[in-house]
C-alpha cells in the first residue's frame, strides 16, 4: 500500500493510466513499487525487464504486457534527448 502511494505521489498526472494500475497490482505482487523510482530505462530495456519478470512467473496477458510496457517506457524512461542519442 505504501509503495503504491509513493508512486502515485511521484506521478500524479498519469494516475488514470491503465498501465499504472497493472504495475501497481501485478508488479507489486513480488516487489515494492519504490524500485521504479530513479529508473530511466529505454523501451527496449523495459521490454527485457518485463520478459524477465514473466519468465519468473508474473501473471501477465499479452494485452497487459503491452499496457505495462507503454506505461513504464513513458513514465520511467530516459529523458527524450538521451533516448534520441541512444537510437543513433
Rosetta constraint file for C-alpha pairs under 8 A:
AtomPair CA 1 CA 5 HARMONIC 6.41 0.50
AtomPair CA 2 CA 6 HARMONIC 6.25 0.50
AtomPair CA 3 CA 7 HARMONIC 6.27 0.50
AtomPair CA 3 CA 32 HARMONIC 5.77 0.50
AtomPair CA 3 CA 33 HARMONIC 5.07 0.50
AtomPair CA 3 CA 34 HARMONIC 5.63 0.50
AtomPair CA 4 CA 8 HARMONIC 6.15 0.50
AtomPair CA 4 CA 24 HARMONIC 6.12 0.50
AtomPair CA 4 CA 33 HARMONIC 6.36 0.50
AtomPair CA 5 CA 9 HARMONIC 6.03 0.50
AtomPair CA 6 CA 10 HARMONIC 6.20 0.50
AtomPair CA 6 CA 33 HARMONIC 7.90 0.50
AtomPair CA 6 CA 34 HARMONIC 7.04 0.50
AtomPair CA 7 CA 11 HARMONIC 6.17 0.50
AtomPair CA 7 CA 33 HARMONIC 6.72 0.50
AtomPair CA 7 CA 34 HARMONIC 7.02 0.50
AtomPair CA 7 CA 37 HARMONIC 7.83 0.50
AtomPair CA 8 CA 12 HARMONIC 5.51 0.50
AtomPair CA 8 CA 15 HARMONIC 6.45 0.50
AtomPair CA 11 CA 15 HARMONIC 7.00 0.50
AtomPair CA 14 CA 20 HARMONIC 7.69 0.50
AtomPair CA 15 CA 20 HARMONIC 6.88 0.50
AtomPair CA 16 CA 20 HARMONIC 7.39 0.50
AtomPair CA 16 CA 21 HARMONIC 7.77 0.50
AtomPair CA 17 CA 21 HARMONIC 6.84 0.50
AtomPair CA 17 CA 71 HARMONIC 7.45 0.50
AtomPair CA 18 CA 22 HARMONIC 6.43 0.50
AtomPair CA 18 CA 67 HARMONIC 6.90 0.50
AtomPair CA 19 CA 23 HARMONIC 6.14 0.50
AtomPair CA 19 CA 64 HARMONIC 7.45 0.50
AtomPair CA 19 CA 67 HARMONIC 4.69 0.50
AtomPair CA 19 CA 68 HARMONIC 4.62 0.50
AtomPair CA 19 CA 69 HARMONIC 7.71 0.50
AtomPair CA 19 CA 70 HARMONIC 7.10 0.50
AtomPair CA 19 CA 71 HARMONIC 5.11 0.50
AtomPair CA 19 CA 72 HARMONIC 7.88 0.50
AtomPair CA 20 CA 24 HARMONIC 6.13 0.50
AtomPair CA 20 CA 68 HARMONIC 7.12 0.50
AtomPair CA 20 CA 71 HARMONIC 6.32 0.50
AtomPair CA 21 CA 25 HARMONIC 6.14 0.50
AtomPair CA 22 CA 26 HARMONIC 5.61 0.50
AtomPair CA 22 CA 27 HARMONIC 7.44 0.50
AtomPair CA 22 CA 64 HARMONIC 7.12 0.50
AtomPair CA 22 CA 67 HARMONIC 7.87 0.50
AtomPair CA 22 CA 68 HARMONIC 6.54 0.50
AtomPair CA 23 CA 27 HARMONIC 5.00 0.50
AtomPair CA 23 CA 28 HARMONIC 6.85 0.50
AtomPair CA 23 CA 68 HARMONIC 6.28 0.50
AtomPair CA 24 CA 28 HARMONIC 5.52 0.50
AtomPair CA 24 CA 33 HARMONIC 7.05 0.50
AtomPair CA 25 CA 29 HARMONIC 6.47 0.50
AtomPair CA 26 CA 30 HARMONIC 7.88 0.50
AtomPair CA 26 CA 58 HARMONIC 7.14 0.50
AtomPair CA 26 CA 59 HARMONIC 7.28 0.50
AtomPair CA 26 CA 60 HARMONIC 7.72 0.50
AtomPair CA 27 CA 31 HARMONIC 6.54 0.50
AtomPair CA 27 CA 32 HARMONIC 7.68 0.50
AtomPair CA 27 CA 33 HARMONIC 7.35 0.50
AtomPair CA 27 CA 58 HARMONIC 7.62 0.50
AtomPair CA 28 CA 32 HARMONIC 5.07 0.50
AtomPair CA 28 CA 33 HARMONIC 5.81 0.50
AtomPair CA 31 CA 35 HARMONIC 7.80 0.50
AtomPair CA 33 CA 37 HARMONIC 7.75 0.50
AtomPair CA 35 CA 39 HARMONIC 7.73 0.50
AtomPair CA 36 CA 76 HARMONIC 7.20 0.50
AtomPair CA 38 CA 76 HARMONIC 7.79 0.50
AtomPair CA 39 CA 76 HARMONIC 5.76 0.50
AtomPair CA 39 CA 77 HARMONIC 7.05 0.50
AtomPair CA 40 CA 76 HARMONIC 5.10 0.50
AtomPair CA 40 CA 77 HARMONIC 4.16 0.50
AtomPair CA 40 CA 78 HARMONIC 4.45 0.50
AtomPair CA 40 CA 79 HARMONIC 7.73 0.50
AtomPair CA 41 CA 45 HARMONIC 5.50 0.50
AtomPair CA 41 CA 46 HARMONIC 5.97 0.50
AtomPair CA 41 CA 73 HARMONIC 7.11 0.50
AtomPair CA 41 CA 76 HARMONIC 6.53 0.50
AtomPair CA 41 CA 77 HARMONIC 4.71 0.50
AtomPair CA 41 CA 78 HARMONIC 5.86 0.50
AtomPair CA 42 CA 46 HARMONIC 6.24 0.50
AtomPair CA 42 CA 73 HARMONIC 6.31 0.50
AtomPair CA 42 CA 77 HARMONIC 5.27 0.50
AtomPair CA 42 CA 78 HARMONIC 6.16 0.50
AtomPair CA 42 CA 83 HARMONIC 6.82 0.50
AtomPair CA 43 CA 47 HARMONIC 6.09 0.50
AtomPair CA 43 CA 69 HARMONIC 7.24 0.50
AtomPair CA 43 CA 70 HARMONIC 7.93 0.50
AtomPair CA 43 CA 72 HARMONIC 7.83 0.50
AtomPair CA 43 CA 73 HARMONIC 4.90 0.50
AtomPair CA 43 CA 77 HARMONIC 7.02 0.50
AtomPair CA 44 CA 48 HARMONIC 6.38 0.50
AtomPair CA 45 CA 49 HARMONIC 6.28 0.50
AtomPair CA 46 CA 50 HARMONIC 6.08 0.50
AtomPair CA 46 CA 69 HARMONIC 6.54 0.50
AtomPair CA 46 CA 72 HARMONIC 6.91 0.50
AtomPair CA 46 CA 73 HARMONIC 6.60 0.50
AtomPair CA 47 CA 51 HARMONIC 6.15 0.50
AtomPair CA 47 CA 69 HARMONIC 6.35 0.50
AtomPair CA 48 CA 52 HARMONIC 6.18 0.50
AtomPair CA 49 CA 53 HARMONIC 6.38 0.50
AtomPair CA 50 CA 54 HARMONIC 6.17 0.50
AtomPair CA 50 CA 65 HARMONIC 7.67 0.50
AtomPair CA 50 CA 69 HARMONIC 7.50 0.50
AtomPair CA 51 CA 55 HARMONIC 6.13 0.50
AtomPair CA 52 CA 56 HARMONIC 6.30 0.50
AtomPair CA 53 CA 57 HARMONIC 6.50 0.50
AtomPair CA 53 CA 58 HARMONIC 5.56 0.50
AtomPair CA 54 CA 58 HARMONIC 4.49 0.50
AtomPair CA 54 CA 59 HARMONIC 6.77 0.50
AtomPair CA 54 CA 60 HARMONIC 6.85 0.50
AtomPair CA 60 CA 64 HARMONIC 5.79 0.50
AtomPair CA 60 CA 65 HARMONIC 5.96 0.50
AtomPair CA 61 CA 65 HARMONIC 6.01 0.50
AtomPair CA 62 CA 66 HARMONIC 6.40 0.50
AtomPair CA 63 CA 67 HARMONIC 6.40 0.50
AtomPair CA 64 CA 68 HARMONIC 6.01 0.50
AtomPair CA 65 CA 69 HARMONIC 6.05 0.50
AtomPair CA 66 CA 70 HARMONIC 6.06 0.50
AtomPair CA 67 CA 71 HARMONIC 6.12 0.50
AtomPair CA 68 CA 72 HARMONIC 6.10 0.50
AtomPair CA 69 CA 73 HARMONIC 5.93 0.50
AtomPair CA 70 CA 74 HARMONIC 6.02 0.50
AtomPair CA 71 CA 75 HARMONIC 5.98 0.50
AtomPair CA 71 CA 76 HARMONIC 7.87 0.50
AtomPair CA 72 CA 76 HARMONIC 5.11 0.50
AtomPair CA 72 CA 77 HARMONIC 6.87 0.50
AtomPair CA 73 CA 77 HARMONIC 4.93 0.50
AtomPair CA 78 CA 82 HARMONIC 6.07 0.50
AtomPair CA 78 CA 83 HARMONIC 5.88 0.50
AtomPair CA 79 CA 83 HARMONIC 6.38 0.50
AtomPair CA 80 CA 84 HARMONIC 6.30 0.50
AtomPair CA 81 CA 85 HARMONIC 6.47 0.50
AtomPair CA 82 CA 86 HARMONIC 6.37 0.50
AtomPair CA 83 CA 87 HARMONIC 6.44 0.50
AtomPair CA 84 CA 88 HARMONIC 6.79 0.50
